[in-house]
Amino acid sequence: MAVAPLSSGSEAGEAKERNGAVPAKRLTKEQLLETHKGHLKKQDLSPNAPRPVKQPILAEAYPASTKSIREVELVPLSALCVETHHRGQGIIVRIASPPFFGAGAVSIVEDEHGNADKLAIYNQGDISILSGVPEGCVVAVKEPYYKYNGSDNDYMICVDHPSDVILLRFTDPIIPEPLRLGSVLKTAEDWKKAGDTAFLEKDFSTAVFCYSESLEIEPSPGVFSKRSSTNLLLGRYDAALTDALASRTNATSDWKAYFNAGRAAYGLCDYPTSIVHLREALSLNPTAANVRKEHDRCLTRLHEAETGAYDFLAMHALLSPTTVHLDRASFTRRTVIRSSPHHGRGLFAAEPIPAGALVFAEKAAFMPNQYDPSRAAAALYALTVRQLLSNPSVASSVLALYPGSDLPLPDLPGGTLIDGIPLVDVFLTEGIRQKNCFSAPLSTLSDTKLTTPATAAAKGLWLHAAAMNHACVPNTLRSFLGDILISRATRDIPAGAELFQAYVPVKPDPAERSALYETAWGFQCGCALCEREGRSPEAARARRRELLAQVERACTRQQPGAGVVVPDSVIRGVERALRLLEEAHEGDVFDEPGVLPRLMLVYPCNWLVGAYKGRKNWRKVARYAKRVVRNFGFSGVPLEEEGEKGWDPRGLFTAGGSEGG
Ligand SMILES: C[S@@+](CC[C@H](N)C(=O)[O-])C[C@H]1O[C@@H](n2cnc3c(N)ncnc32)[C@H](O)[C@@H]1O
């Protein structure tokens, strides 16, 4: 992690002296607790209080620890050096205060030698007991980072990667004697009861912790069943599935175990596994209405996955600000992921797909219901980290996504269980989010209506869609219904062809869009449009840029709209500028071989459609509307009226109708 930039020479000198060394002065436990108490008094614990997310800065990336706490050298707090990653080392500390909740949870901790310090744990998600470790618990931090907080003698152990910290079981022999608690619960029954109490208080993470302690002392089907149900409530489906199967006793009452297993697999969107368990549950308890209902719901998902038959209007009707996650299965069987000549992996058509047909529909792996643009990215990052921790089985598919090229990566695959915790590297997670997420309006249908004022979009990860590379003239178009991404063919696509989508609306100026792709995704687009526009001499491209600015200036003199009559002089000005811009498009680049989009001409032609509509001049409306279509790259559009006879616009979308992609 980088040190914050310093403002003066003397500060730089102080930092040089401080960094890499143990602090010159350490605060006592009493001093630390006193200040902490002050912070605790001021914190807002109401459930609706905003909780900031500490979103990682990729330039500061360092890999998560892949060592077990049993492999590292345990050191006292007094050995920690400032602004240092203690590779190969670890600490074991007891929590000595209630947590202070900010972007993470900050607690005062003490080691076996009586040293005290501050510990900040980030990125645990709200369902982890580590997101606010109770006083008295003992935690281990692997390869800790020790940070200067910017004011006198204020230091902190800072845990970014959630798998770098472990909540130790009270009986773990690794806990040094002085840190052991005297009067912890002794019997499996005591822990079970403590779990039940926590459950009734809706403190589900503590309930899971207590049930786990009980099971460590004495495995019991009843407690496995309780832990399975609690994990289901927490959305920890992997654990719920394992616990459900462990709770079987070979009796008819096992229907409950299979029911929980079926629901857990459903939560993971693993419908083939879910139906197997639900069938078993139904065979053991044929009259249970709740099992029948889940069983039938699962059959519907399997049907969707097989056929892609969705009732999109009914799905649209379900959407509301609180209902954005639709209970639907993904349909991906027309497509296949394999290596692409453009970059890494790409998505390909497994069968011919006609223009307008559904290419695939995909339920988001993760998409928080957060449409506030200032919070959407952080919410997606936080949810992804939480899901990777809660359900390590999703890690392999999520972490197979492209994270960008220059991140320092851990030397084991994400999701690997170390000390019972799935390895989660937050910088890798954020890299994947940045390179693969899409912005999704609640409904593209509503969003594209002219009456919809501003675009509010959530951000999500769709693993199948993320395999698709970009082209400025793509052969698919995506839209959204809540968390379902719908991809349709914009032209006839033969089997085996690579599928492309436009990552963002394509800027008409090639220099501008190419700079955007480079900064946001780190690639130079090699699609037909970019490649052929790149053949134009720089002087011609510069001239088009200049004329585009001119035509845009002419258009902004008045905006067409309902009931607006744009004066003749303004229209003539736009037409004049448009003609010059048209002439600046070289025929040998844009017309041969095959028609290429002339994106710079789309906006002024569309403006003229609006202006002539206001004047009820329908002949001119038709004239410029055809030019809009032509300038989007469709060939065979008769630009003059005499060529229109026998022209069928439906032919535009069949194979060969447009170039690029
Ligand atoms: C969402 S991923 C697409 C799938 C990616 N090819 C993979 O291997 O996982 C986005 C990344 O793919 C690459 N990419 C996408 N479209 C590209 C294109 N037309 N040319 C070159 N690279 C492209 C860029 O590196 C971009 O950051």
The ligand as an SDF file (V2000), in Angstrom:
LIG
                    3D

 27 29  0  0  0  0  0  0  0  0999 V2000
  -15.1390   -7.9970  -20.4560 C   0  0  0  0  0  0  0  0  0  0  0  0
  -13.5740   -8.5330  -20.9380 S   0  0  0  0  0  0  0  0  0  0  0  0
  -13.9380   -9.3790  -22.4270 C   0  0  0  0  0  0  0  0  0  0  0  0
  -13.4660  -10.8030  -22.3780 C   0  0  0  0  0  0  0  0  0  0  0  0
  -11.9840  -10.9390  -22.4620 C   0  0  0  0  0  0  0  0  0  0  0  0
  -11.5490  -11.0500  -23.8430 N   0  0  0  0  0  0  0  0  0  0  0  0
  -11.4960  -12.1510  -21.6670 C   0  0  0  0  0  0  0  0  0  0  0  0
  -10.5380  -12.7790  -22.0910 O   0  0  0  0  0  0  0  0  0  0  0  0
  -12.0230  -12.4170  -20.5940 O   0  0  0  0  0  0  0  0  0  0  0  0
  -12.9350   -7.0000  -21.4210 C   0  0  0  0  0  0  0  0  0  0  0  0
  -11.5020   -7.0120  -21.8780 C   0  0  0  0  0  0  0  0  0  0  0  0
  -11.3790   -7.6940  -23.1270 O   0  0  0  0  0  0  0  0  0  0  0  0
  -10.4320   -7.0230  -23.9750 C   0  0  0  0  0  0  0  0  0  0  0  0
  -11.1210   -6.6330  -25.2150 N   0  0  0  0  0  0  0  0  0  0  0  0
  -12.4430   -6.4840  -25.3880 C   0  0  0  0  0  0  0  0  0  0  0  0
  -12.7430   -6.1650  -26.6510 N   0  0  0  0  0  0  0  0  0  0  0  0
  -11.5880   -6.1120  -27.3180 C   0  0  0  0  0  0  0  0  0  0  0  0
  -11.2290   -5.8300  -28.6730 C   0  0  0  0  0  0  0  0  0  0  0  0
  -12.1280   -5.5160  -29.5790 N   0  0  0  0  0  0  0  0  0  0  0  0
   -9.9120   -5.8560  -29.0000 N   0  0  0  0  0  0  0  0  0  0  0  0
   -8.9720   -6.1500  -28.0850 C   0  0  0  0  0  0  0  0  0  0  0  0
   -9.2440   -6.4250  -26.7780 N   0  0  0  0  0  0  0  0  0  0  0  0
  -10.5320   -6.4140  -26.4040 C   0  0  0  0  0  0  0  0  0  0  0  0
   -9.9120   -5.8240  -23.2050 C   0  0  0  0  0  0  0  0  0  0  0  0
   -8.7060   -6.1630  -22.6010 O   0  0  0  0  0  0  0  0  0  0  0  0
  -10.9740   -5.6270  -22.1350 C   0  0  0  0  0  0  0  0  0  0  0  0
  -10.4610   -5.0640  -20.9440 O   0  0  0  0  0  0  0  0  0  0  0  0
  1  2  1  0
  2  3  1  0
  2 10  1  0
  3  4  1  0
  4  5  1  0
  5  6  1  0
  5  7  1  0
  7  8  2  0
  7  9  1  0
 10 11  1  0
 11 12  1  0
 11 26  1  0
 12 13  1  0
 13 14  1  0
 13 24  1  0
 14 15  1  0
 14 23  1  0
 15 16  2  0
 16 17  1  0
 17 18  1  0
 17 23  2  0
 18 19  1  0
 18 20  2  0
 20 21  1  0
 21 22  2  0
 22 23  1  0
 24 25  1  0
 24 26  1  0
 26 27  1  0
M  CHG  2   2   1   9  -1
M  END
$$$$
